[in-house]
């Protein structure tokens, strides 16, 4: 079986008309997975409700009290935004539930010793300690990694970010944590204009692999084989968290890369060769069909 953490509550984060980070993203993925040939091998799990596990302590692993309060305040107003990140009445609760889903995913992966996928929104890798940006409110991947270290006692946690954009928020939060490593492949130049190869972290725990616009399978394969995989292996991770964005696909409207769904299957296989303890969490991907195909290929590879 393969576990997917999902709730219809994630559809309630309303970003407004014509916003690329919309509820239809999750609906497209869920429909694709329910119709897949491997659908009977999927275990759909509901995240721990925020009424059962309030997430303030988890949020404080990565964010300032001021930022946490401001998200709540913006949601209470019913319609506001951080930069490009819309906030609606339900957004605070939904973003908190997403954090619970990522943390539940960590627990599941460690307990079951097998991969799992968090199908949640809003995404998180651009969220800074004191600011939401890039469609992100809270830093899901960073919080999950710090939780694994501080609550589960892990000593070696790695984050691989294959979203087409650099996860500036994740990097800013974990670069001072000696037990957490972060690696990002991303289009450069592109939003948020960070992630240079010279950024290596306080403990040499950051690897950025900026790639030229228009890069496809050949460039990504070389980057994985020459840089990413050796770096991940050298960290010998007890847990690998993947910020799984699918916006490097050729069909995506917000970037200029040339990947196909099968490329994500290959990346997944290479990561599974390092460890079965992988938590995939959804980040970007804005062509609905392409996004759904990419997620399906990732999960199918895990099942095979």
C-alpha positions as CSV (number, residue, x, y, z in Angstrom):
1,X,0.0,0.0,0.0
2,X,1.0,3.6,-0.5
3,X,-0.3,6.3,1.9
4,X,-1.6,9.6,0.8
5,X,-2.5,12.3,3.3
6,X,-5.4,14.4,2.0
7,X,-8.5,16.3,3.1
8,X,-11.2,18.0,1.2
9,X,-10.6,20.9,3.6
10,X,-7.5,21.7,1.5
11,X,-9.9,22.9,-1.2
12,X,-11.2,25.7,1.1
13,X,-8.1,27.9,0.8
14,X,-9.5,30.4,-1.7
15,X,-6.9,32.3,-3.7
16,X,-9.4,34.1,-5.9
17,X,-10.4,33.9,-9.6
18,X,-7.8,32.9,-12.1
19,X,-5.0,32.3,-9.5
20,X,-2.7,29.5,-10.6
21,X,-2.4,28.0,-7.1
22,X,-6.1,26.9,-6.9
23,X,-8.2,24.1,-5.5
24,X,-8.5,22.5,-8.9
25,X,-4.9,21.4,-8.6
26,X,-5.8,18.9,-5.9
27,X,-9.0,17.9,-7.6
28,X,-7.1,17.0,-10.8
29,X,-4.5,14.9,-8.9
30,X,-7.1,13.1,-6.8
31,X,-9.2,12.3,-9.9
32,X,-6.2,11.0,-11.7
33,X,-5.1,8.8,-8.8
34,X,-8.6,7.4,-8.2
35,X,-8.8,6.3,-11.9
36,X,-5.3,4.9,-12.0
37,X,-4.6,1.2,-12.5
38,X,-3.0,1.2,-9.1
39,X,-5.9,2.9,-7.3
40,X,-6.6,-0.2,-5.1
41,X,-3.1,0.1,-3.7
42,X,-3.6,3.6,-2.4
43,X,-4.4,4.3,1.3
44,X,-6.1,7.7,1.7
45,X,-5.4,9.1,5.2
46,X,-7.0,12.2,6.8
47,X,-4.5,14.5,8.6
48,X,-4.8,15.0,12.3
49,X,-7.4,17.8,12.8
50,X,-6.1,21.1,14.2
51,X,-8.7,20.8,17.0
52,X,-6.9,17.6,18.1
53,X,-3.3,18.8,17.6
54,X,-3.1,22.6,17.6
55,X,-0.1,23.5,15.5
56,X,1.3,26.6,17.2
57,X,4.2,24.7,18.7
58,X,5.0,23.2,15.3
59,X,4.8,26.6,13.6
60,X,7.2,28.1,16.1
61,X,9.8,25.6,14.9
62,X,10.2,27.7,11.8
63,X,8.2,31.0,12.2
64,X,8.1,34.1,14.3
65,X,5.1,34.7,16.6
66,X,4.4,37.9,14.6
67,X,4.1,36.0,11.3
68,X,1.8,33.3,12.8
69,X,-0.4,36.0,14.3
70,X,-0.5,37.9,11.0
71,X,-1.7,34.9,9.0
72,X,-4.5,34.5,11.5
73,X,-5.3,38.2,11.4
74,X,-5.3,38.3,7.6
75,X,-7.6,35.3,7.4
76,X,-10.0,36.9,10.0
77,X,-10.3,39.9,7.7
78,X,-11.5,37.5,5.0
79,X,-9.4,38.8,2.1
80,X,-5.8,39.9,2.2
81,X,-2.4,38.8,0.9
82,X,1.3,38.4,1.5
83,X,3.0,39.5,-1.8
84,X,1.5,37.0,-4.3
85,X,0.0,34.8,-1.6
86,X,-3.7,35.2,-1.2
87,X,-5.3,34.7,2.2
88,X,-9.1,34.0,2.6
89,X,-11.2,33.3,5.6
90,X,-10.4,29.6,5.7
91,X,-6.7,30.0,4.9
92,X,-5.3,30.0,8.4
93,X,-7.0,26.8,9.4
94,X,-6.2,25.1,6.1
95,X,-2.5,26.1,6.2
96,X,-2.3,24.7,9.8
97,X,-4.0,21.5,8.6
98,X,-1.4,21.2,5.9
99,X,1.4,21.4,8.5
100,X,-0.3,18.6,10.4
101,X,-0.5,16.6,7.2
102,X,3.3,16.9,6.6
103,X,4.1,16.0,10.2
104,X,1.7,13.0,10.0
105,X,3.5,12.0,6.9
106,X,6.9,12.1,8.7
107,X,5.5,9.8,11.4
108,X,4.0,7.4,8.9
109,X,7.2,7.2,6.8
110,X,9.4,6.5,9.9
111,X,6.9,4.0,11.4
112,X,6.2,2.1,8.2
113,X,9.7,2.4,6.7
114,X,8.1,3.3,3.3
115,X,7.3,6.4,1.2
116,X,4.2,8.5,1.5
117,X,2.7,11.5,-0.2
118,X,1.2,14.7,1.3
119,X,-1.4,16.0,-1.1
120,X,-2.0,19.4,0.6
121,X,-2.1,23.1,-0.1
122,X,-1.1,25.8,0.3
123,X,2.5,24.9,-0.6
124,X,5.3,26.0,1.7
125,X,8.8,26.3,0.4
126,X,8.8,30.1,-0.2
127,X,7.5,30.9,3.3
128,X,10.1,32.8,5.3
129,X,10.4,32.8,9.1
130,X,8.5,36.2,9.2
131,X,6.8,36.4,5.8
132,X,4.5,34.5,3.4
133,X,5.4,34.7,-0.3
134,X,5.2,32.8,-3.5
135,X,1.8,31.2,-2.8
136,X,3.1,29.9,0.6
137,X,2.0,30.7,4.1
138,X,3.9,28.2,6.4
139,X,7.1,26.4,5.6
140,X,5.8,22.8,5.5
141,X,8.9,21.0,4.5
142,X,11.2,22.9,6.9
143,X,8.8,22.3,9.8
144,X,8.6,18.6,9.0
145,X,12.3,18.3,8.9
146,X,12.8,20.2,12.2
147,X,10.0,18.1,13.8
148,X,11.8,14.9,12.7
149,X,15.0,16.1,14.4
150,X,13.6,17.7,17.6
151,X,10.6,15.4,18.3
152,X,11.7,12.1,16.8
153,X,15.4,12.3,17.6
154,X,16.7,11.9,14.0
155,X,20.2,13.0,13.3
156,X,20.3,13.1,9.5
157,X,17.4,14.6,7.6
158,X,17.7,15.7,4.0
159,X,15.3,17.8,1.9
160,X,15.4,17.6,-1.9
161,X,13.5,20.4,-3.6
162,X,12.8,19.6,-7.3
163,X,10.2,22.4,-7.7
164,X,11.2,24.6,-10.6
165,X,11.6,27.6,-8.2
166,X,14.2,27.8,-5.5
167,X,12.8,27.2,-2.0
168,X,14.2,30.3,-0.4
169,X,12.0,29.9,2.7
170,X,13.1,26.3,3.3
171,X,16.8,27.3,2.9
172,X,16.5,30.3,5.2
173,X,15.0,28.2,7.9
174,X,17.2,25.1,7.8
175,X,20.6,26.4,6.8
176,X,21.5,26.9,10.4
177,X,20.5,23.4,11.4
178,X,23.5,21.1,11.4
179,X,21.3,17.9,11.3
180,X,19.3,19.0,8.2
181,X,20.5,19.3,4.6
182,X,18.8,21.1,1.8
183,X,19.3,20.6,-2.0
184,X,17.4,22.5,-4.7
185,X,17.4,22.1,-8.5
186,X,15.7,25.2,-10.0
187,X,15.4,27.4,-13.0
188,X,17.8,30.4,-12.9
189,X,17.1,33.2,-13.4
190,X,13.5,32.8,-12.1
191,X,11.4,33.8,-9.1
192,X,12.5,34.4,-6.3
193,X,15.9,35.2,-7.7
194,X,17.8,33.2,-5.0
195,X,19.6,29.9,-4.8
196,X,23.0,30.6,-6.2
197,X,25.6,27.8,-6.2
198,X,27.7,29.9,-3.7
199,X,25.0,29.6,-1.0
200,X,26.2,26.6,1.0
201,X,24.8,27.1,4.5
202,X,26.4,27.5,7.9
203,X,27.5,23.8,8.0
204,X,28.0,23.1,4.3
205,X,24.5,21.7,4.4
206,X,23.1,23.5,1.4
207,X,23.5,22.5,-2.3
208,X,21.9,24.7,-4.9
209,X,21.9,23.6,-8.5
210,X,20.7,26.5,-10.7
211,X,19.8,25.4,-14.2
212,X,19.3,27.4,-17.4
213,X,15.8,28.1,-18.7
214,X,14.9,25.5,-21.3
215,X,16.7,22.6,-19.5
216,X,15.2,19.2,-20.1
217,X,15.9,15.5,-19.3
218,X,19.5,15.5,-20.3
219,X,20.5,18.5,-18.2
220,X,18.5,17.3,-15.1
221,X,19.9,13.7,-15.4
222,X,23.4,15.0,-15.4
223,X,22.7,17.3,-12.4
224,X,21.3,14.4,-10.5
225,X,24.1,12.0,-11.4
226,X,27.0,14.4,-10.9
227,X,25.8,16.5,-8.0
228,X,22.5,15.7,-6.3
229,X,22.7,11.9,-5.8
230,X,26.3,11.9,-4.6
231,X,25.5,14.7,-2.2
232,X,22.4,13.0,-0.9
233,X,24.2,9.7,-0.4
234,X,27.0,11.4,1.5
235,X,24.4,12.6,4.0
236,X,23.1,9.1,4.6
237,X,19.6,10.4,5.4
238,X,17.4,8.7,8.0
239,X,14.6,10.6,6.3
240,X,14.4,12.2,2.9
241,X,11.7,14.9,2.4
242,X,11.0,15.9,-1.1
243,X,9.4,19.2,-1.9
244,X,7.6,17.8,-4.9
245,X,6.8,20.5,-7.4
246,X,5.9,19.6,-10.9
247,X,6.3,23.0,-12.5
248,X,9.5,22.1,-14.4
249,X,7.3,20.2,-16.9
250,X,7.3,21.6,-20.4
251,X,3.5,22.2,-20.3
252,X,3.7,24.4,-17.1
253,X,2.6,28.0,-17.7
254,X,4.8,29.6,-14.9
255,X,8.3,28.3,-16.0
256,X,10.4,27.5,-19.0
257,X,11.8,24.0,-18.3
258,X,11.2,20.9,-20.5
259,X,10.6,17.9,-18.2
260,X,7.9,15.2,-18.8
261,X,6.1,13.0,-16.3
262,X,8.5,10.1,-16.8
263,X,11.4,12.2,-15.7
264,X,9.8,12.4,-12.2
265,X,9.5,8.7,-12.2
266,X,13.2,8.4,-12.8
267,X,14.1,11.0,-10.1
268,X,11.9,9.0,-7.7
269,X,13.6,5.7,-8.5
270,X,17.0,7.2,-7.9
271,X,15.9,8.6,-4.5
272,X,14.4,5.2,-3.5
273,X,17.8,3.7,-4.2
274,X,19.1,5.9,-1.4
275,X,16.3,5.3,1.2
276,X,12.7,4.0,1.3
277,X,12.0,6.6,4.0
278,X,10.8,9.4,1.7
279,X,8.0,11.9,2.3
280,X,6.8,13.6,-0.8
281,X,4.9,16.8,-0.3
282,X,3.2,18.8,-3.0
283,X,4.7,22.2,-3.9
284,X,4.1,23.8,-7.3
285,X,2.8,22.6,-10.7
286,X,0.1,24.6,-12.5
287,X,-0.9,22.8,-15.6
288,X,-3.6,20.5,-14.2
289,X,-3.1,17.5,-16.5
290,X,0.7,17.7,-16.3
291,X,0.6,18.1,-12.5
292,X,-1.7,15.1,-12.2
293,X,0.5,12.9,-14.5
294,X,3.7,13.9,-12.6
295,X,2.3,13.0,-9.2
296,X,0.8,9.7,-10.6
297,X,4.2,8.8,-12.1
298,X,5.9,9.4,-8.8
299,X,3.5,7.2,-6.8
300,X,3.5,4.5,-9.5
301,X,7.3,4.3,-9.3
302,X,7.1,3.9,-5.5
303,X,4.6,1.1,-5.9
304,X,6.8,-0.7,-8.4
